[in-house]
Amino acid sequence: VGVLPHVKSSDRIEIATASLRDRLAPVAEGYAGLRAMLDAQQYREDRVVLIASSAPGEGKTVTSCNLAATWARNGRKVLLIDFDLRRPQLNRIFPPPAGKVQLLDALARKTQVGSFDDLVYTCPDCESLHLITSRSQRDASPAELVASPPVEHLIAWARERYDHVVLDAPPLGLVSDALALGQHADHILMMSRPQVSRLRLLQHTVKRFHQAGLDQLSIVINDVDYRRSGYGAYSPYYHYQEHYKTYATETQTDQA
């Protein structure tokens, strides 16, 4: 459903916030293309999207951030939730206000339907993008928490208030949290990455989703270097963008 370009930067926060910082950058346009695909007729009703992977390093958190951001920058009200309770990353990319209640604490304390407003904060760079982050805690069991009623209540609460809800889940190849979260999602985006993903593990992960009855699943290929890959159809575009820039100046427009 999407092919995302290689980014030269090694700064994870810089890449994760690319759609907020520079909407004309190749990576931002790549995520805008993914968003456009998910806005197509066949996916239009899929409001809750789970971003999954088979192993660490395939780009699920970066994709979660950029997809949520590009929807928000396009006028949608979006909630991004960090469900990777063992290795949460969103609190580093979008630091929460001091004293903000974290997801792990809220799931442990809530036993019935109620408001989750105390968990939510707004991205400083985009008022339409709201976040719920978490923190790691050794004395809590993420596997039990993600399968508990409060998670169902949280996502039902989010559905009523947001145009899109993006869930960042831990890799399914390591733990089974994504299977429990997938029961609440309308669509699953499965990340893959050349030189990092392993075909058999990827196939096994997709099979596990299907065995759990989760068939609304699409593959996103991340970090593709078009100059070295077999995606020849894209090469002229990226050659043009690199050497001549994507958009003409006013002088060039007048001359044309």
C-alpha positions in Angstrom: 0.0 0.0 0.0 3.0 2.3 0.3 6.7 2.6 -0.5 8.7 5.1 1.6 12.1 6.6 0.5 15.4 6.2 2.2 16.4 9.1 4.5 20.1 10.1 4.8 19.7 11.4 8.4 20.4 9.1 11.3 18.5 11.3 13.7 15.3 9.4 14.6 13.5 12.4 16.0 14.2 14.4 12.9 12.9 11.6 10.6 9.8 11.0 12.9 8.8 14.7 12.7 9.7 15.3 9.0 6.0 15.7 8.0 5.7 18.6 10.6 9.0 20.3 9.8 9.3 20.1 6.0 6.3 19.1 4.0 8.2 19.2 0.7 11.0 16.8 1.8 10.9 13.5 -0.1 10.2 11.5 3.1 7.3 13.9 3.9 5.9 13.5 0.4 6.2 9.7 0.8 4.1 9.7 3.9 1.6 12.1 2.2 1.3 9.5 -0.5 0.6 6.8 2.0 -2.0 9.1 3.6 -3.6 9.7 0.2 -3.8 5.9 -0.4 -5.5 5.4 3.0 -8.0 8.1 2.2 -9.1 6.2 -0.9 -12.6 4.8 -1.1 -11.6 1.2 -0.1 -9.9 2.4 3.1 -12.0 5.5 3.9 -13.9 3.9 6.8 -10.7 2.6 8.5 -10.4 5.2 11.2 -8.3 3.2 13.7 -5.0 2.1 12.1 -2.5 -0.1 13.9 1.2 0.2 12.8 2.9 -3.2 13.3 6.2 -4.9 12.5 7.9 -8.2 12.8 11.1 -7.0 14.3 12.6 -3.8 15.8 14.1 -1.3 13.4 11.6 -1.6 10.6 10.2 1.9 11.1 6.8 1.5 12.8 7.3 4.4 15.2 8.6 6.8 12.6 5.7 5.8 10.3 3.2 6.2 13.2 4.4 9.7 13.8 4.5 10.8 10.2 1.2 9.3 9.2 -0.5 10.9 12.2 1.2 14.2 11.4 0.3 14.2 7.7 -3.4 13.5 8.5 -3.4 16.3 11.1 -1.7 18.8 8.7 -4.4 17.9 6.2 -7.1 19.2 8.5 -8.0 16.0 10.4 -8.3 15.6 14.2 -5.8 12.8 15.0 -4.9 10.9 18.1 -1.5 9.1 18.2 -1.2 6.5 21.0 2.0 4.7 22.1 1.1 1.1 22.9 4.7 -0.1 22.9 4.6 -0.3 26.6 7.9 -2.1 27.0 10.0 0.4 24.9 7.9 3.5 24.5 9.4 6.1 22.1 6.8 8.8 21.6 7.6 10.5 24.9 11.1 11.2 23.5 9.8 12.4 20.1 7.0 14.5 21.5 7.9 15.2 25.2 4.7 15.4 27.4 4.1 18.3 29.8 5.4 17.9 33.3 3.2 15.7 35.4 1.1 14.4 32.5 -0.5 11.0 33.3 1.0 8.2 31.3 -0.9 5.4 29.5 0.6 2.6 31.5 -0.6 4.2 34.7 -4.1 4.9 33.4 -4.6 1.4 32.1 -3.7 0.0 35.5 -6.2 2.1 37.3 -9.2 2.3 35.1 -11.8 -0.5 35.4 -14.8 1.0 33.5 -15.8 3.4 30.7 -14.8 7.0 31.5 -13.0 10.0 30.2 -9.4 9.7 29.1 -8.9 13.4 28.7 -6.2 13.5 31.4 -3.9 11.4 29.2 -4.1 13.6 26.1 -1.8 16.5 25.2 -1.4 18.6 22.0 1.6 18.6 19.7 3.1 22.1 20.0 3.7 22.2 16.2 0.3 21.0 15.2 -2.9 21.7 17.2 -4.8 19.0 15.4 -2.4 16.3 16.5 -3.0 14.9 20.0 -0.9 12.3 21.8 -1.0 9.7 24.5 2.4 8.5 25.5 3.6 5.9 28.0 6.6 5.0 30.1 8.3 1.6 30.8 7.6 0.0 34.2 9.0 -3.3 35.3 6.3 -4.2 37.8 3.5 -4.0 35.1 2.5 -6.6 32.6 2.0 -5.0 29.2 0.6 -8.3 27.7 -2.2 -8.3 30.3 -2.9 -4.6 30.1 -3.3 -4.4 26.3 -5.8 -7.3 26.5 -7.8 -5.6 29.4 -11.2 -3.9 29.1 -9.7 -0.4 29.6 -7.9 -0.6 26.2 -11.3 -1.4 24.5 -12.8 1.6 26.4 -10.0 3.9 25.5 -10.2 3.1 21.8 -14.0 3.4 21.8 -13.6 6.8 23.5 -11.1 7.9 20.9 -13.3 6.8 18.0 -16.0 9.2 19.2 -13.7 12.2 19.3 -11.2 11.8 16.5 -11.2 11.4 12.7 -8.2 9.1 12.9 -6.6 7.1 15.7 -3.0 5.7 15.1 -1.7 2.9 17.4 2.0 2.3 17.6 2.4 -1.4 18.7 5.4 -3.4 19.7 6.9 -5.9 17.1 4.7 -9.0 16.8 7.8 -11.2 16.2 8.8 -10.6 19.8 5.5 -10.3 21.8 1.9 -10.8 21.1 0.5 -7.4 22.1 -0.2 -6.4 18.5 -2.7 -9.3 18.2 -4.7 -8.0 21.1 -4.6 -4.4 19.8 -5.4 -5.6 16.3 -8.9 -6.7 17.5 -9.7 -3.0 18.0 -8.2 -1.7 14.7 -9.9 -1.2 11.4 -6.7 -1.7 9.4 -3.2 -2.9 10.1 -0.1 -1.5 8.3 2.7 -4.0 8.4 6.1 -2.5 8.1 9.0 -4.0 6.2 12.5 -2.7 5.5 15.1 -3.8 3.0 18.3 -5.1 4.6 16.5 -5.3 8.0 13.3 -7.4 7.6 13.6 -11.2 7.2 11.2 -12.7 4.7 10.3 -15.8 6.8 9.7 -13.8 9.9 7.6 -11.3 8.0 5.6 -14.1 6.5 5.2 -15.7 9.9 4.0 -12.4 11.4 1.4 -11.9 8.6 0.2 -15.5 9.1 -0.3 -14.9 12.8 -2.5 -11.9 12.1 -4.5 -13.9 9.7 -4.9 -16.8 12.1 -6.2 -14.3 14.6 -8.9 -13.3 12.1 -7.2 -10.0 11.3 -7.4 -9.8 7.5 -7.5 -6.0 7.0 -3.7 -5.9 6.6 -1.4 -4.1 4.1 2.4 -4.0 3.7 4.4 -0.8 3.7 8.0 -1.0 2.4 10.1 1.5 4.3 13.6 3.0 3.7 13.9 2.2 0.0 16.9 3.7 -1.8 15.4 4.1 -5.2 18.9 4.6 -6.8 19.9 1.1 -5.7 16.6 -0.7 -5.7 14.4 -2.2 -8.4 11.8 0.5 -8.1 12.9 1.9 -11.5 9.7 3.7 -12.1 10.4 6.1 -9.3 14.0 6.9 -10.2 13.3 9.8 -12.7 11.2 11.6 -10.1 13.9 11.4 -7.4 16.6 12.3 -9.9 14.6 15.4 -11.0 14.0 16.4 -7.4 17.6 16.0 -6.3 19.1 17.9 -9.2 16.5 20.4 -10.3 14.3 20.7 -7.2 10.6 19.7 -7.1 9.1 23.2 -7.4 10.1 26.0 -9.7 10.9 29.5 -8.5 8.6 32.4 -9.5 11.2 33.5 -12.1 11.2 30.0 -13.6 7.4 30.0 -13.7 7.3 33.3 -15.5 9.8 32.1 -18.1 7.8 28.9 -18.7 
